[in-house]
């Protein structure tokens, strides 16, 4: 959310409550509602039911990415492997896989051996900030199969933020975070699998240290040709070297194309310092590696609501900004305004405040094949009255706020019938990988959310927050959440990989979660907090490894559990109950069968010392099935 972050709002009750024993459970046969009437079931029946093997969740695969990621710590290096780390303010905590390689001193290197043929490299890195936060550049040497290539130029310009919201570039404000940036290069040759790409500190490489996280290798296709009948921006005087301001030439090309026409951005870099207004037009480039719109804050904007642009189609180019500070009153986003019956596809956006911030109402807007990296705030946010729209098959990595969000602002209208599907969302430095704030009849499916919620968030979140319309039906199916969530610096306890928050009003849902794979959560896997959260259903959920609990309930509400399994639950591995709840009588759990390793709950503490990956695989928790009860 491109909005002020939360402060401490609710201390969880730590009043004593007895551990819920199996002999105290009451049961219904295949209960279907949290309010189902319960009757006693012999312990022997519970034991027999528990022996059934539930279906294992497979989760979601995420986007069909055209590149292969290779982790630096898995490659040959004489540098220092850092991590795994989960402490805020540390380089390892913000790294992919929570590990990276630091090169400090001449001759230190990491050598990537490519698993695929490639003619490009993109890598995620961090160099130290200056004492004053001033911007500097530092070279880093590249060798391909031992042959020296032109140096990379790395910078601290788009990393290192400090203090509290909305953050500064001043180290004296403390609380450093958002350490990493990326750099990429298209090569003149295609190299076969097995080629070595060495990043090495040579004598001319002046940064005091270089931390390398992950590299992407991709065989980029040749640039596409100009569409027949299109108007080229260079034909209207645009400078493809990026020196002269090309705004007038872009506007002239749009005017010449006319309603329903096509504007062509050929290979090159075009200086656009601000917005390009689009309506009933196609703007197409030669490919995201070839056609780049760059500048102080370049963006393509539809009309302002309530009169959105229509039939806008943007594709196959990159938007590269120079936004270095978060100002939430500034429209410095890659895509913006309102666009109905429109498509945005195969666009690389970096170094903007937000990749795409869409202010509704609008309908039938589609994002696909996006590559959004290194933003100060959100990746994509559909803000208010956005309906029938989709965000699919995209990668969102290293954002300073939610990766993908639906914000159903009550002052505008509900986000409804929207779908977030088959995306790979990674490394959100603040807030969540995917979030729904209010709204109804929305679907979150097939996504892979990794290393997200590094501060004040988790993997997937549904919340009645930020003055949103009522939370209605959400279908949350076939998703994977890996290493999501972290210690909240205000609440002083962990945030779940999947979490629900009814801060501003009771949530009735229903919130139907199915086929969810939740792995290596640094803290709890699933969390309920604030207000009353009703209507949650967890069906075929596999929890594999948590730093604390399987479930952490800190509020009233209800949930139906079916085929939910937990292994490697840190609290259970210590001989304690696998889940936490102190809301005796106000949080109803209906056990519909097939559950193991996640019950019972007990009232202990919200902040046990976490056990971080790798997690033990065994669990001592006792499974129970076919029961309905209040957590205690």
TORZA-448013 format. One record per residue (C-alpha): x, y, z; residue number from 1; residue in one letter. Coordinates in Angstrom, 2 decimals, decimal comma, always signed. Example, Ala and Ser with C-alpha at 12.3 -4.5 7.8 and 13.67 -1.06 7.14 Angstrom:
<nodes>
     east    north       up  pos  code
   +12,30    -4,50    +7,80    1     A
   +13,67    -1,06    +7,14    2     S
</nodes>
This chain:
<nodes>
     east    north       up  pos  code
    +0,00    +0,00    +0,00    1     X
    +1,28    +3,42    -0,92    2     X
    +0,01    +4,72    +2,40    3     X
    +1,30    +5,23    +5,93    4     X
    +2,37    +2,01    +7,59    5     X
    +0,73    +0,76   +10,71    6     X
    +1,69    +1,42   +14,30    7     X
    +1,21    -0,82   +17,30    8     X
    -2,52    -1,30   +17,72    9     X
    -3,26    -4,35   +19,83   10     X
    -1,36    -6,22   +22,45   11     X
    -2,25    -9,88   +22,40   12     X
    -3,76   -11,38   +25,52   13     X
    -1,36   -13,49   +27,51   14     X
    -3,82   -14,50   +30,22   15     X
    -3,55   -18,10   +31,32   16     X
    -5,47   -20,76   +29,45   17     X
    -5,20   -24,48   +29,76   18     X
    -3,74   -26,50   +26,92   19     X
    -6,64   -27,92   +24,93   20     X
    -6,44   -31,68   +25,37   21     X
    -7,96   -34,24   +23,02   22     X
   -10,17   -35,57   +25,80   23     X
   -11,81   -32,15   +26,11   24     X
   -12,68   -31,83   +22,43   25     X
   -16,26   -32,03   +21,24   26     X
   -17,15   -33,17   +17,80   27     X
   -19,50   -33,11   +14,86   28     X
   -19,46   -35,40   +11,89   29     X
   -17,89   -33,48    +9,00   30     X
   -18,98   -30,10   +10,38   31     X
   -19,57   -27,51    +7,70   32     X
   -20,11   -24,34    +9,72   33     X
   -18,18   -22,80   +12,62   34     X
   -21,42   -22,62   +14,61   35     X
   -22,23   -26,32   +14,25   36     X
   -23,66   -28,01   +17,33   37     X
   -21,18   -30,40   +18,96   38     X
   -21,61   -33,78   +20,59   39     X
   -19,06   -35,84   +22,45   40     X
   -16,87   -38,25   +20,49   41     X
   -14,81   -40,98   +22,18   42     X
   -11,05   -40,52   +22,05   43     X
   -10,79   -43,81   +20,16   44     X
   -12,87   -42,37   +17,33   45     X
   -10,60   -39,33   +17,16   46     X
    -7,55   -41,59   +16,98   47     X
    -9,03   -43,69   +14,21   48     X
   -10,04   -40,64   +12,19   49     X
    -6,57   -39,18   +12,57   50     X
    -4,99   -42,12   +10,78   51     X
    -6,52   -41,15    +7,43   52     X
    -3,93   -39,66    +5,08   53     X
    -5,04   -36,22    +3,91   54     X
    -4,39   -34,92    +0,43   55     X
    -1,10   -33,01    +0,18   56     X
    -1,22   -29,50    -1,19   57     X
    +0,75   -28,80    -4,35   58     X
    +0,46   -25,01    -4,24   59     X
    +1,15   -22,80    -7,25   60     X
    +4,02   -22,58    -9,71   61     X
    +3,77   -18,84   -10,32   62     X
    +4,66   -17,14   -13,59   63     X
    +6,15   -18,76   -16,70   64     X
    +9,43   -16,91   -16,43   65     X
   +11,65   -16,65   -19,54   66     X
   +14,83   -16,63   -17,45   67     X
   +16,50   -18,95   -14,95   68     X
   +17,46   -17,67   -11,51   69     X
   +20,78   -18,80   -10,03   70     X
   +21,56   -18,08    -6,38   71     X
   +25,03   -16,67    -5,77   72     X
   +25,58   -18,75    -2,63   73     X
   +25,19   -21,94    -4,70   74     X
   +28,05   -20,98    -7,05   75     X
   +31,84   -21,07    -6,90   76     X
   +33,17   -18,21    -4,79   77     X
   +36,05   -17,15    -2,56   78     X
   +33,82   -14,50    -1,02   79     X
   +31,84   -14,77    +2,19   80     X
   +28,44   -16,46    +2,17   81     X
   +26,08   -14,53    +4,44   82     X
   +22,92   -15,95    +6,02   83     X
   +20,54   -17,46    +6,29   84     X
   +19,42   -14,42    +8,25   85     X
   +16,05   -13,13    +9,39   86     X
   +17,05   -10,12   +11,50   87     X
   +15,83    -6,75   +10,25   88     X
   +18,47    -4,38    +8,98   89     X
   +20,80    -7,12    +7,76   90     X
   +21,76    -7,87    +4,15   91     X
   +20,90   -11,56    +4,49   92     X
   +17,33   -10,83    +5,63   93     X
   +16,56    -9,06    +2,34   94     X
   +18,35   -11,56    +0,11   95     X
   +16,70   -14,17    -2,07   96     X
   +16,66   -17,37    -0,05   97     X
   +17,88   -15,21    +2,85   98     X
   +21,46   -15,85    +1,69   99     X
   +23,95   -13,98    -0,51  100     X
   +27,68   -13,63    -1,18  101     X
   +29,76   -10,63    -0,09  102     X
   +32,91    -9,80    -2,05  103     X
   +35,31    -7,62    -0,10  104     X
   +38,84    -7,05    -1,34  105     X
   +40,66    -7,34    -4,64  106     X
   +40,43   -10,78    -6,20  107     X
   +37,20   -11,78    -4,52  108     X
   +34,73   -13,29    -6,97  109     X
   +31,60   -15,32    -7,50  110     X
   +31,38   -17,39   -10,69  111     X
   +27,98   -18,29   -12,11  112     X
   +27,85   -21,32   -14,39  113     X
   +24,82   -20,90   -16,60  114     X
   +22,32   -23,77   -16,61  115     X
   +20,80   -22,52   -19,88  116     X
   +21,90   -20,84   -23,08  117     X
   +21,90   -17,08   -22,56  118     X
   +22,62   -13,77   -24,23  119     X
   +21,87   -11,68   -21,17  120     X
   +22,56   -11,32   -17,49  121     X
   +20,66    -9,54   -14,74  122     X
   +21,89    -9,63   -11,17  123     X
   +20,74    -8,32    -7,81  124     X
   +23,37    -6,58    -5,72  125     X
   +24,07    -4,22    -2,85  126     X
   +26,95    -1,84    -2,31  127     X
   +27,43    +0,08    +0,95  128     X
   +25,85    +3,47    +1,41  129     X
   +27,88    +6,60    +2,09  130     X
   +27,97    +8,25    +5,50  131     X
   +25,66   +11,02    +4,26  132     X
   +23,53    +9,00    +1,85  133     X
   +24,98   +10,75    -1,18  134     X
   +24,75    +8,93    -4,51  135     X
   +27,82    +7,28    -6,01  136     X
   +28,63    +4,71    -8,68  137     X
   +31,15    +1,90    -8,46  138     X
   +32,43    -0,45   -11,19  139     X
   +32,46    -4,23   -10,90  140     X
   +34,38    -6,47   -13,28  141     X
   +32,77    -9,17   -15,45  142     X
   +34,54   -12,12   -17,08  143     X
   +32,81   -14,51   -19,48  144     X
   +34,67   -17,81   -19,80  145     X
   +37,69   -15,99   -18,40  146     X
   +37,63   -13,13   -20,91  147     X
   +37,30    -9,63   -19,48  148     X
   +34,16    -7,74   -20,50  149     X
   +33,21    -4,09   -19,98  150     X
   +32,66    -3,33   -16,30  151     X
   +29,22    -3,03   -14,76  152     X
   +28,43    +0,30   -13,13  153     X
   +26,63    -0,22    -9,84  154     X
   +24,95    +2,47    -7,74  155     X
   +23,44    +3,12    -4,32  156     X
   +20,90    +5,57    -5,83  157     X
   +17,90    +3,22    -5,60  158     X
   +18,65    +1,48    -2,33  159     X
   +19,32    +2,29    +1,33  160     X
   +16,28    +3,89    +2,94  161     X
   +16,12    +4,96    +6,56  162     X
   +13,84    +5,85    +9,43  163     X
   +10,08    +5,45    +9,45  164     X
    +7,41    +6,08    +6,83  165     X
    +7,74    +7,67    +4,34  166     X
   +11,48    +7,03    +4,81  167     X
   +14,50    +9,10    +3,88  168     X
   +17,90    +8,76    +2,26  169     X
   +19,61   +10,02    +5,42  170     X
   +21,63    +7,43    +7,37  171     X
   +21,32    +9,52   +10,54  172     X
   +17,65    +8,49   +10,73  173     X
   +18,67    +4,90   +11,45  174     X
   +16,69    +1,73   +10,67  175     X
   +18,35    +1,02    +7,30  176     X
   +16,52    -1,23    +4,85  177     X
   +15,86    -1,81    +1,11  178     X
   +19,51    -2,62    +0,46  179     X
   +19,41    -4,17    -3,01  180     X
   +19,11    -3,03    -6,61  181     X
   +19,56    -4,77    -9,98  182     X
   +21,53    -4,21   -13,15  183     X
   +21,15    -5,99   -16,47  184     X
   +22,94    -6,27   -19,79  185     X
   +22,06    -7,68   -23,20  186     X
   +25,12    -9,37   -24,69  187     X
   +26,26    -9,41   -28,31  188     X
   +26,54   -13,22   -28,41  189     X
   +24,56   -16,19   -27,21  190     X
   +26,53   -18,43   -24,86  191     X
   +25,71   -22,12   -24,34  192     X
   +24,76   -23,70   -21,05  193     X
   +27,86   -24,24   -18,93  194     X
   +29,34   -20,82   -19,70  195     X
   +30,98   -19,11   -16,72  196     X
   +30,11   -15,53   -15,74  197     X
   +32,51   -14,28   -13,09  198     X
   +31,82   -11,13   -11,10  199     X
   +35,15   -10,13    -9,58  200     X
   +36,56    -7,26    -7,56  201     X
   +39,54    -5,93    -9,50  202     X
   +41,85    -3,17    -8,41  203     X
   +39,79    -0,50   -10,19  204     X
   +36,55    -1,59    -8,49  205     X
   +36,12    +1,04    -5,81  206     X
   +33,21    +0,03    -3,57  207     X
   +34,31    -1,17    -0,14  208     X
   +32,21    -4,33    -0,59  209     X
   +29,88    -5,92    -3,13  210     X
   +27,06    -8,25    -2,07  211     X
   +25,72   -10,43    -4,89  212     X
   +22,38   -12,12    -4,34  213     X
   +20,96   -13,80    -7,43  214     X
   +21,50   -13,69   -11,21  215     X
   +19,01   -14,25   -14,03  216     X
   +20,07   -15,78   -17,34  217     X
   +17,80   -15,50   -20,37  218     X
   +18,03   -16,14   -24,07  219     X
   +16,39   -12,97   -25,29  220     X
   +14,62   -13,17   -28,64  221     X
   +15,49   -10,81   -31,49  222     X
   +13,67    -7,46   -31,54  223     X
   +10,29    -7,42   -33,19  224     X
    +9,60    -5,44   -36,36  225     X
    +7,56    -2,31   -36,72  226     X
    +3,86    -3,13   -37,18  227     X
    +2,36    -2,25   -40,52  228     X
    +0,55    +1,06   -40,49  229     X
    +2,09    +2,22   -37,21  230     X
    +3,64    +5,62   -36,53  231     X
    +7,23    +5,52   -35,29  232     X
    +8,25    +7,98   -32,59  233     X
   +11,58    +8,48   -34,36  234     X
    +9,63    +9,56   -37,43  235     X
    +8,33   +12,42   -35,31  236     X
   +11,79   +13,39   -34,12  237     X
   +12,37   +11,24   -31,03  238     X
   +16,06   +10,85   -30,15  239     X
   +16,89    +7,11   -29,68  240     X
   +20,11    +7,94   -27,80  241     X
   +18,20    +9,26   -24,79  242     X
   +19,78   +12,70   -24,83  243     X
   +17,00   +14,98   -26,08  244     X
   +13,56   +15,13   -24,47  245     X
   +11,29   +12,94   -26,61  246     X
    +7,97   +13,93   -25,03  247     X
    +6,83   +16,11   -27,92  248     X
    +7,73   +13,43   -30,46  249     X
    +5,76   +10,76   -28,55  250     X
    +2,74   +13,04   -28,32  251     X
    +2,99   +13,87   -32,01  252     X
    +3,13   +10,15   -32,89  253     X
    +0,05    +9,46   -30,78  254     X
    -1,83   +12,28   -32,45  255     X
    -0,78   +11,10   -35,91  256     X
    -1,82    +7,52   -35,18  257     X
    -5,33    +8,70   -34,34  258     X
    -8,12    +6,82   -32,60  259     X
    -7,37    +3,10   -32,57  260     X
    -3,96    +3,61   -34,17  261     X
    -0,56    +2,18   -33,25  262     X
    +2,58    +3,99   -32,12  263     X
    +5,92    +2,22   -32,53  264     X
    +8,89    +2,59   -30,19  265     X
   +11,92    +1,22   -32,06  266     X
   +15,06    -0,05   -30,32  267     X
   +16,78    +2,71   -28,37  268     X
   +16,51    +4,74   -25,19  269     X
   +14,06    +7,64   -25,18  270     X
   +14,11   +10,43   -22,63  271     X
   +10,62   +11,01   -21,24  272     X
   +10,83   +12,99   -17,98  273     X
    +7,10   +12,83   -17,16  274     X
    +3,72   +11,51   -18,27  275     X
    +2,51   +10,45   -21,70  276     X
    -1,30   +10,57   -21,90  277     X
    -2,89    +7,61   -23,70  278     X
    -6,44    +6,88   -24,83  279     X
    -7,72    +4,56   -27,57  280     X
    -4,20    +3,84   -28,79  281     X
    -1,68    +1,00   -29,00  282     X
    +1,90    +1,77   -27,97  283     X
    +4,26    -1,05   -28,83  284     X
    +8,01    -1,52   -28,59  285     X
   +10,53    -3,94   -30,06  286     X
   +10,83    -5,79   -26,74  287     X
   +11,54    -4,99   -23,10  288     X
   +15,28    -5,51   -23,68  289     X
   +15,39    -3,18   -26,70  290     X
   +12,98    -0,24   -26,41  291     X
   +13,41    +1,78   -23,21  292     X
   +11,54    +4,86   -22,02  293     X
   +13,76    +6,47   -19,40  294     X
   +13,84    +9,72   -17,49  295     X
   +13,19   +11,37   -14,17  296     X
    +9,73    +9,82   -13,76  297     X
    +8,41    +8,49   -17,09  298     X
    +4,89    +7,10   -17,12  299     X
    +1,98    +6,22   -19,38  300     X
    -1,26    +7,51   -17,91  301     X
    -4,91    +7,05   -18,77  302     X
    -7,55    +9,68   -18,20  303     X
    -8,62   +10,50   -14,67  304     X
   -11,66    +8,67   -13,33  305     X
   -14,64    +8,76   -13,58  306     X
   -13,92    +9,04   -17,31  307     X
   -11,24    +6,42   -17,87  308     X
    -9,34    +5,97   -21,07  309     X
   -10,46    +2,98   -23,11  310     X
    -8,87    +0,59   -25,58  311     X
    -5,30    +1,35   -24,49  312     X
    -2,77    -1,36   -25,33  313     X
    +0,80    -0,98   -24,06  314     X
    +3,39    -3,69   -24,73  315     X
    +6,99    -4,75   -25,31  316     X
    +9,10    -1,96   -23,87  317     X
   +10,78    -0,92   -20,64  318     X
   +10,16    +2,01   -18,32  319     X
   +13,20    +3,03   -16,29  320     X
   +12,84    +5,94   -13,89  321     X
   +15,04    +7,88   -11,53  322     X
   +12,77    +8,06    -8,47  323     X
   +14,91    +8,00    -5,34  324     X
   +12,53    +9,12    -2,57  325     X
    +9,02    +8,11    -1,56  326     X
    +6,46   +10,89    -1,85  327     X
    +2,95    +9,46    -1,81  328     X
    +1,40   +12,67    -3,11  329     X
    +3,50   +12,48    -6,28  330     X
    +2,27   +10,62    -9,38  331     X
    +5,61    +9,12   -10,32  332     X
    +4,49    +5,65   -11,38  333     X
    +5,23    +3,65   -14,52  334     X
    +1,57    +3,13   -15,44  335     X
    -1,24    +5,21   -13,96  336     X
    -4,59    +6,90   -14,27  337     X
    -7,67    +4,90   -15,27  338     X
    -7,95    +2,53   -18,25  339     X
   -10,95    +0,37   -19,10  340     X
   -11,05    -2,39   -21,69  341     X
    -7,27    -2,12   -21,91  342     X
    -4,15    -4,29   -21,76  343     X
    -0,63    -3,80   -20,44  344     X
    +1,76    -6,61   -21,31  345     X
    +5,45    -7,52   -21,40  346     X
    +6,74    -4,29   -19,89  347     X
    +9,78    -4,05   -17,61  348     X
    +9,38    -1,29   -15,00  349     X
   +12,13    -0,25   -12,60  350     X
   +13,15    +2,62   -10,33  351     X
    +9,69    +4,17   -10,09  352     X
    +7,64    +4,82    -6,96  353     X
    +5,05    +2,24    -8,08  354     X
    +5,08    +0,01   -11,12  355     X
    +1,37    +0,53   -11,87  356     X
    -0,99    +2,47    -9,60  357     X
    -4,46    +2,52   -11,13  358     X
    -7,05    +4,91    -9,66  359     X
   -10,58    +3,67   -10,39  360     X
   -13,33    +3,31   -11,18  361     X
   -12,47    +1,29   -14,27  362     X
   -13,16    -2,18   -15,65  363     X
   -11,57    -4,93   -17,72  364     X
    -7,92    -3,95   -17,37  365     X
    -5,35    -6,69   -17,86  366     X
    -1,69    -6,85   -16,83  367     X
    +0,36    -9,79   -18,14  368     X
    +3,99   -10,71   -18,64  369     X
    +5,11    -7,78   -16,48  370     X
    +8,59    -7,54   -14,96  371     X
    +8,43    -5,02   -12,12  372     X
   +11,62    -4,49   -10,13  373     X
   +13,13    -2,19    -7,54  374     X
   +10,25    +0,18    -6,81  375     X
   +10,02    +2,37    -3,72  376     X
    +6,40    +1,40    -3,06  377     X
    +3,95    -1,10    -4,63  378     X
    +4,39    -3,25    -7,70  379     X
    +0,77    -3,08    -8,92  380     X
    -2,12    -1,53    -6,99  381     X
    -5,72    -1,51    -8,28  382     X
    -7,15    +1,32    -6,20  383     X
   -10,88    +1,68    -5,82  384     X
   -13,73    +0,52    -8,03  385     X
   -11,55    -1,63   -10,29  386     X
   -13,66    -4,53   -11,56  387     X
   -13,29    -7,49   -13,88  388     X
    -9,55    -6,98   -14,14  389     X
    -6,56    -9,34   -14,08  390     X
    -2,90    -9,38   -13,09  391     X
    -1,35   -12,56   -14,45  392     X
    +1,87   -14,35   -15,42  393     X
    +4,08   -11,55   -14,12  394     X
    +7,14   -11,19   -11,91  395     X
    +7,27    -8,56    -9,17  396     X
   +10,57    -8,42    -7,26  397     X
   +12,10    -6,12    -4,65  398     X
    +9,27    -3,65    -4,07  399     X
    +9,15    -1,23    -1,16  400     X
    +5,50    -2,03    -0,41  401     X
    +2,87    -4,60    -1,47  402     X
    +3,86    -6,59    -4,54  403     X
    +0,30    -6,81    -5,90  404     X
    -2,64    -5,21    -4,11  405     X
    -6,37    -4,70    -4,48  406     X
    -7,34    -1,64    -2,44  407     X
   -11,10    -1,27    -2,44  408     X
   -11,11    +2,30    -1,16  409     X
   -14,58    +3,00    +0,29  410     X
   -14,37    +6,56    -1,01  411     X
   -14,24    +5,22    -4,58  412     X
   -15,83    +1,78    -4,66  413     X
   -15,31    -1,93    -4,27  414     X
   -12,69    -3,87    -6,21  415     X
   -14,64    -6,89    -7,39  416     X
   -14,39    -9,81    -9,78  417     X
   -10,66    -9,23   -10,09  418     X
    -8,14   -12,04   -10,52  419     X
    -4,49   -12,22    -9,44  420     X
    -3,18   -15,38   -11,06  421     X
    +0,02   -17,27   -11,82  422     X
    +2,44   -14,57   -10,69  423     X
    +5,85   -14,91    -9,05  424     X
    +6,11   -12,27    -6,32  425     X
    +9,37   -11,89    -4,41  426     X
   +11,17    -9,84    -1,81  427     X
    +8,67    -7,23    -0,66  428     X
   +10,62    -5,06    +1,74  429     X
    +7,45    -3,70    +3,37  430     X
    +3,93    -5,14    +3,57  431     X
    +2,85    -8,20    +1,58  432     X
    +3,45   -10,20    -1,56  433     X
    -0,26   -10,14    -2,46  434     X
    -2,94    -8,24    -0,54  435     X
    -6,66    -7,63    -0,70  436     X
    -7,85    -4,63    +1,31  437     X
   -11,63    -4,89    +1,19  438     X
   -13,48    -5,89    -1,96  439     X
   -15,48    -8,95    -2,89  440     X
   -15,73   -11,78    -5,41  441     X
   -12,00   -11,69    -6,07  442     X
    -9,65   -14,58    -6,87  443     X
    -6,00   -15,12    -5,91  444     X
    -4,78   -18,30    -7,59  445     X
    -1,71   -20,09    -8,91  446     X
    +0,80   -17,65    -7,43  447     X
    +4,23   -18,24    -5,93  448     X
    +5,11   -15,74    -3,18  449     X
    +8,71   -15,96    -1,97  450     X
   +10,70   -14,12    +0,73  451     X
    +7,94   -11,56    +1,09  452     X
    +6,76    -9,49    +4,05  453     X
   +10,30    -8,72    +5,18  454     X
    +8,85    -5,94    +7,35  455     X
    +5,25    -5,50    +8,53  456     X
    +3,67    -8,07    +6,27  457     X
    +3,53   -11,61    +5,01  458     X
    +2,91   -13,58    +1,86  459     X
    -0,84   -13,31    +1,18  460     X
    -3,03   -11,00    +3,25  461     X
    -6,71   -10,13    +3,41  462     X
    -7,53    -7,11    +5,56  463     X
   -10,39    -4,81    +6,51  464     X
    -8,01    -1,89    +6,60  465     X
    -7,21    +1,46    +5,00  466     X
   -10,90    +2,55    +4,94  467     X
   -11,85    -0,19    +2,52  468     X
   -15,24    -1,53    +1,45  469     X
   -16,41    -4,69    +3,28  470     X
   -14,37    -7,83    +2,69  471     X
   -16,58   -10,32    +0,87  472     X
   -15,82   -13,51    -0,99  473     X
   -12,16   -14,20    -1,75  474     X
   -11,16   -17,43    -3,45  475     X
    -7,53   -18,10    -2,56  476     X
    -6,50   -21,30    -4,34  477     X
    -3,39   -23,12    -5,54  478     X
    -0,79   -20,75    -4,06  479     X
    +2,72   -21,36    -2,70  480     X
    +4,16   -19,22    +0,10  481     X
    +7,86   -19,74    +0,79  482     X
    +9,76   -18,01    +3,64  483     X
    +7,10   -15,30    +3,95  484     X
    +6,62   -13,07    +6,98  485     X
    +9,00   -11,63    +9,53  486     X
    +9,11    -9,97   +12,93  487     X
    +6,88    -6,90   +12,99  488     X
    +8,95    -4,05   +14,46  489     X
    +5,92    -2,38   +16,05  490     X
    +3,95    -5,40   +17,23  491     X
    +7,09    -7,22   +18,37  492     X
    +5,79   -10,57   +17,17  493     X
    +5,89   -12,38   +13,86  494     X
    +3,50   -11,96   +10,94  495     X
    +2,11   -15,06    +9,22  496     X
    +2,76   -16,17    +5,69  497     X
    -1,04   -16,10    +5,30  498     X
    -2,81   -13,62    +7,55  499     X
    -6,17   -11,96    +8,14  500     X
    -6,78    -8,60    +9,86  501     X
   -10,18    -7,08   +10,71  502     X
    -8,81    -3,85   +12,12  503     X
   -11,66    -1,58   +11,02  504     X
   -14,72    -3,87   +10,86  505     X
   -15,77    -7,49   +11,22  506     X
   -14,85    -9,67    +8,26  507     X
   -17,60   -12,06    +7,21  508     X
   -16,04   -13,34    +3,99  509     X
   -16,22   -16,09    +3,02  510     X
   -12,47   -16,44    +2,60  511     X
   -11,93   -19,81    +0,95  512     X
    -8,32   -21,02    +0,98  513     X
    -7,53   -24,27    -0,82  514     X
    -4,47   -26,17    -2,03  515     X
    -2,04   -23,84    -0,25  516     X
    +1,58   -24,88    +0,25  517     X
    +3,20   -22,85    +3,06  518     X
    +6,89   -23,59    +3,50  519     X
    +9,66   -22,42    +5,83  520     X
    +7,71   -19,57    +7,43  521     X
   +10,12   -17,64    +9,66  522     X
    +7,36   -17,23   +12,23  523     X
    +3,78   -18,62   +12,08  524     X
    +2,17   -19,99    +8,93  525     X
    -1,37   -18,60    +9,38  526     X
    -2,42   -15,65   +11,55  527     X
    -5,65   -13,94   +12,61  528     X
    -5,36   -10,53   +14,26  529     X
    -7,56    -7,58   +15,29  530     X
   -11,33    -7,32   +15,21  531     X
   -13,39   -10,38   +14,29  532     X
   -12,46   -12,55   +11,31  533     X
   -15,24   -14,96   +10,34  534     X
   -15,82   -17,18    +7,35  535     X
   -12,29   -18,52    +6,83  536     X
   -12,02   -21,99    +5,33  537     X
    -8,70   -23,82    +5,00  538     X
    -9,00   -26,88    +2,76  539     X
    -5,94   -28,91    +1,74  540     X
    -3,25   -26,74    +3,26  541     X
    +0,23   -28,13    +3,79  542     X
    +2,42   -26,32    +6,32  543     X
    +6,02   -27,48    +6,07  544     X
    +8,28   -25,78    +8,57  545     X
    +7,57   -22,77   +10,76  546     X
    +9,77   -20,77   +13,08  547     X
    +7,06   -20,63   +15,75  548     X
    +3,46   -21,83   +15,30  549     X
    +1,24   -23,39   +12,67  550     X
    -1,62   -21,02   +13,60  551     X
    -1,48   -17,81   +15,63  552     X
    -4,94   -16,56   +16,60  553     X
    -4,98   -13,14   +18,28  554     X
    -8,61   -12,15   +17,80  555     X
   -12,16   -13,47   +17,64  556     X
   -13,53   -15,27   +14,62  557     X
   -14,05   -18,65   +13,04  558     X
   -12,31   -21,08   +10,74  559     X
   -13,13   -24,46    +9,20  560     X
   -10,15   -26,82    +8,80  561     X
   -10,09   -29,75    +6,39  562     X
    -6,98   -31,67    +5,31  563     X
    -4,64   -29,20    +6,96  564     X
    -1,30   -30,74    +7,89  565     X
    +1,71   -29,38    +9,71  566     X
    +5,24   -30,74    +9,95  567     X
    +8,39   -29,11   +11,23  568     X
    +6,39   -26,78   +13,52  569     X
    +9,00   -25,33   +15,85  570     X
    +6,79   -25,20   +18,93  571     X
    +5,63   -28,79   +18,41  572     X
    +9,19   -29,95   +17,93  573     X
    +9,91   -28,55   +21,39  574     X
    +7,12   -30,65   +22,88  575     X
    +4,64   -27,77   +23,01  576     X
    +1,33   -27,24   +21,27  577     X
    +1,70   -26,38   +17,59  578     X
    -0,69   -23,40   +17,58  579     X
    -1,46   -20,35   +19,68  580     X
    -4,74   -18,85   +20,87  581     X
    -5,76   -16,90   +23,95  582     X
    -9,23   -15,96   +22,67  583     X
   -11,13   -18,50   +24,76  584     X
   -14,72   -18,79   +23,57  585     X
   -14,41   -16,16   +20,84  586     X
   -12,46   -18,04   +18,19  587     X
   -14,22   -21,12   +16,81  588     X
   -12,30   -23,85   +15,03  589     X
   -14,36   -26,43   +13,17  590     X
   -12,30   -29,51   +12,42  591     X
   -13,83   -31,11    +9,32  592     X
   -11,36   -33,97    +9,21  593     X
    -8,03   -34,90    +7,73  594     X
    -6,02   -32,51    +9,90  595     X
    -2,75   -33,29   +11,64  596     X
    +0,13   -31,48   +13,29  597     X
    -1,67   -28,14   +13,69  598     X
    -3,91   -28,71   +16,75  599     X
    -4,44   -28,22   +19,62  600     X
    -3,89   -24,59   +20,55  601     X
    -2,78   -23,13   +23,87  602     X
    -2,37   -19,71   +25,41  603     X
    +1,36   -19,21   +25,80  604     X
    +3,15   -16,26   +24,20  605     X
    +2,96   -14,60   +20,81  606     X
    +6,73   -14,23   +20,74  607     X
    +8,53   -17,49   +21,43  608     X
   +12,12   -17,53   +20,18  609     X
   +11,83   -18,52   +16,50  610     X
   +13,68   -21,43   +14,93  611     X
   +14,72   -20,40   +11,45  612     X
   +15,40   -22,66    +8,43  613     X
   +16,49   -25,34    +8,00  614     X
   +13,64   -26,71   +10,09  615     X
   +13,44   -30,14   +11,68  616     X
   +11,17   -32,41    +9,68  617     X
    +9,61   -34,22   +12,60  618     X
    +6,70   -32,99   +14,69  619     X
    +5,39   -34,26   +17,99  620     X
    +1,98   -32,60   +17,70  621     X
    -1,05   -34,82   +17,99  622     X
    -3,54   -34,59   +15,12  623     X
    -7,27   -34,39   +15,73  624     X
   -10,17   -34,68   +13,34  625     X
   -13,91   -34,22   +13,29  626     X
   -14,14   -31,66   +16,10  627     X
   -15,68   -28,29   +16,74  628     X
   -14,52   -26,12   +19,63  629     X
   -13,48   -22,75   +20,89  630     X
    -9,76   -22,16   +21,04  631     X
    -8,41   -21,52   +24,49  632     X
</nodes>
